[in-house]
Amino acid sequence: MKVAQHIKYDKHNIALALKEVDQPNIKPHQVLVKVTAAGVNPLDNMISRGEVKMIVPYKIPQTAGNELVGRIEKVGAEVSNFAVGERVFARLPLESIGAFAEYVAVDAQALAKVPENLSDVEAAAIPLTALTIMQALDLMQVRAGQTIFISGGTGGVGAMAIPIAKAKGLTVITNGSGENAERVIALGADRFIDFKKEDYTTLLSEIDFVLDTLGGAETQKQMTIMKKGGHLVSLRGMPNGDFARRMKLPKWKQILLGLAGRKWDKMAEKYGVHYHFIFVKSDGKQLQEAANLLSQAQVKPSIDTVYPFEEINLALDKVANGRSRGKTVIRF
Ligand SMILES: NC(=O)c1ccc[n+]([C@@H]2O[C@H](COP(=O)([O-])OP(=O)(O)OC[C@H]3O[C@@H](n4cnc5c(N)ncnc54)[C@H](OP(=O)(O)O)[C@@H]3O)[C@@H](O)[C@H]2O)c1
């Protein structure tokens, strides 16, 4: 079967190699999925550039790709909740990525069933982003009636985060470019701030939670609008010691990331809030919950471009360099 692999870590080259390899054998707790589509993410390029080696040190060559949709071809002896022929999707487990392949052996615990209202291409755009939001909201321990500020909510993360946060009963405030205001309000946002015209730090205060999709100087600015004791989860900030312990990384990495993230922990302390970083993990149960919420809210991800598998490197380049209006997906 055909696969696309990371063959070396290179800061300046994100191209994958197309290869022929044997079809995988499944273990008793796995199913064999015939892949029909796979989401392409900035994370795939970050892995190529060696930027996440500290969190997940893949041995090269490594088949690339973090999320997929497909049909079940075989079911392992210990798997009772999935059957041959079912349409499933997943964010693959961190230690066994490899969605850019014609067949993938997937741990049944990572899988969820695809809601009927979604095409394969639409479904491929959901797992990584939806799970990111579910895991961020879990960490914040949100309760209905509280308020969340989602920075850069006009992007791919926002498109999933806004409806999921609304379904959990939160009041949602977000920002981005004014041209996207209408689309974001239609997703359920209660308030939109055009970051090019208005300064949210002068408009907002006493916010319970922040989902920071921007990082950099924005992280500190977002802390200034929060209620004391509030939680900020960053998707682009710096990992810290708490993150390393949560991920059960080796002791030396816990110490190193503890030092690297100290600046943000101190900053959070100054504003009386909690700072967290997350790296999205696989979780079939949580994905099923998110998929059901999105399907009830009748929300579909917006798709930018679909490439055939053979053009995977064009898809990765688009994610790295193109101005995106939605998800890039490859189809098999
Ligand atoms: N840690 C994790 O596990 C994890 C998981 C998923 C994603 N991520 C990361 O999360 C980040 C966001 O992902 P995404 O898919 O949402 O990216 P995206 O689609 O590129 O969206 C980013 C959005 O931010 C807006 N923006 C840019 N500068 C802004 C500013 N100063 N103020 C307000 N809005 C601003 C842009 O708005 P306009 O286009 O409207 O100008 C754009 O819509 C990426 O870096 C991704 O790698 C991390």
The ligand as an ORCA input file, in Angstrom:
! r2SCAN-3c Opt
* xyz 0 1
  N      -1.726     22.712     20.881
  C      -2.602     21.996     20.192
  O      -2.912     20.855     20.527
  C      -3.245     22.608     18.976
  C      -4.356     21.996     18.391
  C      -4.973     22.639     17.302
  C      -4.442     23.845     16.818
  N      -3.345     24.380     17.407
  C      -2.790     25.673     16.950
  O      -3.763     26.685     17.134
  C      -3.498     27.754     16.255
  C      -4.771     28.272     15.633
  O      -5.263     27.315     14.734
  P      -6.357     27.677     13.645
  O      -6.536     26.420     12.841
  O      -7.548     28.294     14.264
  O      -5.568     28.765     12.787
  P      -6.142     29.681     11.632
  O      -7.232     28.976     10.916
  O      -4.980     30.192     10.879
  O      -6.848     30.899     12.416
  C      -6.191     31.902     13.099
  C      -7.149     33.093     13.129
  O      -6.610     34.102     13.964
  C      -6.999     35.357     13.451
  N      -6.035     36.351     13.897
  C      -4.763     36.540     13.491
  N      -4.182     37.507     14.226
  C      -5.110     37.941     15.107
  C      -5.117     38.913     16.148
  N      -4.041     39.644     16.430
  N      -6.243     39.055     16.866
  C      -7.341     38.315     16.613
  N      -7.402     37.384     15.641
  C      -6.296     37.202     14.901
  C      -7.040     35.202     11.949
  O      -8.114     36.037     11.599
  P      -8.499     36.611     10.175
  O      -8.172     35.544      9.146
  O      -9.967     36.834     10.382
  O      -7.667     37.838     10.018
  C      -7.381     33.707     11.762
  O      -8.741     33.523     11.433
  C      -2.466     27.212     15.236
  O      -1.214     27.740     15.562
  C      -2.477     25.706     15.471
  O      -1.208     25.099     15.180
  C      -2.733     23.789     18.458
*
